[in-house]
Amino acid sequence: MASSSLWQWLLSPKKNWFAAQHKKTLARRLRQYGLRYDDLYDPMYDLDIKEALSRLPREIVDARNQRLKRAMDLSLKHKYLPEDLQAMQTPFRSYLQEMLALVKREREEREALGALPLHQRTIP
């Protein structure tokens, strides 16, 4: 019990100065490339993320792909976004977390019922 409260304190930016500094640095780096935190999730690494991205509206996925392409281009050129564009970025505005939580709940429910996960099902 005490260890869980210790972990919560260590990871909470509101309570821990080091966590707040890490979040501030991460936000600055994401703004430099015009990314959001949810853009860092890799659909090739986790099938739940791939499923959540496939359920999102096309406009959101296209905007994500554009941000990733722009970030790769800036990185290859060793440049950052201009300061005025960096000020408009919202690195911690989430677009994926709600859908990802829904997909994970559905996967856990399927496992509890003994059904195959979505990505292992085949049409006979």
ZAKOLFI-639236 format. One line per 3 residues: their letters; for each residue y, x, z of C-alpha. Coordinates in steps of 0.25 Angstrom, whole numbers, plus 5000, padded with zeros to 4 digits. Each point is the difference from the previous one (the first is absolute). Last residue first. Layout:
<sites>
a = Y/X/Z | ...
</sites>
This chain:
<sites>
pit = 4923/4943/4830 | 5014/5003/5004 | 5001/5012/5009
rqh = 5005/5001/5014 | 5003/5014/5006 | 5015/5000/4999
lpl = 5001/4987/5007 | 4992/5004/5012 | 4986/4995/5001
agl = 4997/4988/5009 | 4995/5002/5014 | 5009/4990/5007
aer = 5006/5010/5009 | 5002/5010/4988 | 5006/4989/4992
eer = 5010/4997/5012 | 5003/5014/5001 | 5003/5001/4985
erk = 5009/4987/5001 | 5008/5006/5011 | 5002/5013/4993
vla = 5005/4993/4987 | 5009/4992/5009 | 5006/5012/5007
lme = 5002/5007/4986 | 5007/4988/4995 | 5010/5000/5012
qly = 5001/5015/5000 | 5003/5002/4985 | 5015/4996/4998
srf = 5006/5008/5012 | 5015/5004/5001 | 4998/5014/5007
ptq = 5007/5008/4989 | 5011/4991/4997 | 5009/5008/4989
maq = 5014/4997/4997 | 5006/5012/5007 | 4991/5009/4991
lde = 5006/4994/4988 | 5014/5004/5004 | 4994/5014/5004
ply = 4994/5003/4986 | 4985/5000/5000 | 4994/5013/5003
khk = 4996/5012/4990 | 4989/5010/4999 | 4998/4995/4985
lsl = 4985/4998/5003 | 5004/4993/5013 | 5010/4991/4994
dma = 4990/4996/4989 | 4989/4997/5010 | 5010/4991/5009
rkl = 5005/4993/4987 | 4985/4997/4997 | 4997/4995/5014
rqn = 5012/4991/5000 | 4997/4994/4987 | 4985/4998/5004
rad = 5005/4992/5013 | 5010/4992/4992 | 4989/4996/4990
vie = 4991/4996/5012 | 5011/4992/5006 | 5003/4993/4986
rpl = 4985/4997/4998 | 4998/4992/5013 | 4991/5006/5010
rsl = 4985/4997/5000 | 4996/5012/4992 | 5008/5009/5010
aek = 4992/4994/5012 | 4987/5002/4992 | 5004/5015/4998
idl = 5004/5001/5014 | 4987/4995/5005 | 4993/5009/4991
dym = 5005/5012/5007 | 5002/5014/4994 | 5002/4996/4985
pdy = 5011/4990/5005 | 5008/5011/5006 | 5010/4996/5011
ldd = 5013/5008/4999 | 5008/4988/4993 | 4999/4993/5013
yrl = 5010/5009/5006 | 5010/4997/4989 | 5005/5010/4990
gyq = 5013/5004/4994 | 4997/5015/4999 | 5011/5005/5010
rlr = 4999/4986/5008 | 4985/5003/5003 | 5004/5014/5006
ral = 5011/4994/5008 | 4991/4989/5005 | 4989/5010/5004
tkk = 5011/5009/5008 | 5005/4988/5007 | 4985/4995/5004
hqa = 4997/5014/5004 | 5012/5001/5009 | 4997/4986/5006
afw = 4986/5005/5003 | 5005/5012/5007 | 5010/4992/5008
nkk = 4989/4991/5005 | 5004/4986/5005 | 5005/4993/4988
psl = 4993/5008/4990 | 4986/4996/5006 | 4989/5009/4997
lwq = 5000/5008/5013 | 5002/4988/5009 | 4989/4992/4994
wls = 4991/5011/5001 | 5003/5002/5015 | 4998/4985/5002
ssa = 4987/5001/4993 | 4996/5012/5009 | 5004/4992/5013
m = 4990/4989/4996
</sites>
